[in-house]
Amino acid sequence: MKRIIIICEGPTETEFCKDVLYAHFFAKKIIILTPLIKKSGGGIVPWDNLKKQIESHLLQEKDSIVSTLIDYYGIKKKFEFPCWENAHKEIDKNLRMSILESGMKEAVNKSIAHRFLPYIQLHEFEGLLFNNIEAFANHIPSGDFVNKSELEQILVSNPNPELINDTPDNAPSHRLKRLIKGYNKIVYGSILAQEIGLQKIRAKSPRFSEWINKLENS
């Protein structure tokens, strides 16, 4: 079977891949592996560190595709990702991600870069969970909602949840922590993603869906 290695930013992304993506790709005769970013045990690291891990996987797994599942929200200028300055001249966030991803691919050793499909989640993984209120209502005790009506309004006003604001107070993960008592991103992230289902997530999150399509056809 074909193998795809998805280098994950942290345990939340790893659990999502295992619980939601694995079965989908297995049905297409594709095995996915989900190593964490090295050096930190998860979490964004400087580009040079991530590049070494990407190239290591590409060299060791000569028939495999290597990708990434990392949040744009956590990448800082100091991490020196390729094309950072040029990307941030672009107002359109989708185009900005494309510039960064192209820069990542071009920075990898040319002899193996054709098997590298970089992906940066705009703005962060938790945005994918802002899909429908039923998913939250089915798994979050009613008493744990700090402001359920605000959560419903966010869902209505953001038909594409990938574009939910990336400022510190308005990032998807911060909104969930503020609106749900005891929100645990690893536990709830996996449960909510499974409840929503890959088909619905793809329907509302076009960049994410495009990534899955590229992996399927790689």
KAURUR-V496168 format. One record per run of one state. SS is the DSSP state (2 for helix, 1 for strand, 0 for the rest). FROM is the first residue (numbers start at 1). TO is the last residue. Records with the same first field share a line. If there is no record, write none. Layout:
BEGIN
SS: FROM-TO  FROM-TO
END
This chain:
BEGIN
0: 1-1  9-10  27-29  34-35  37-46  61-64  75-76  80-83  88-92  108-112  118-119  122-124  130-132  140-141  146-147  158-160  164-171  181-184  197-197  205-205  217-218
1: 2-8  30-33  36-36  65-71  116-117  120-121  145-145  180-180
2: 11-26  47-60  72-74  77-79  84-87  93-107  113-115  125-129  133-139  142-144  148-157  161-163  172-179  185-196  198-204  206-216
END
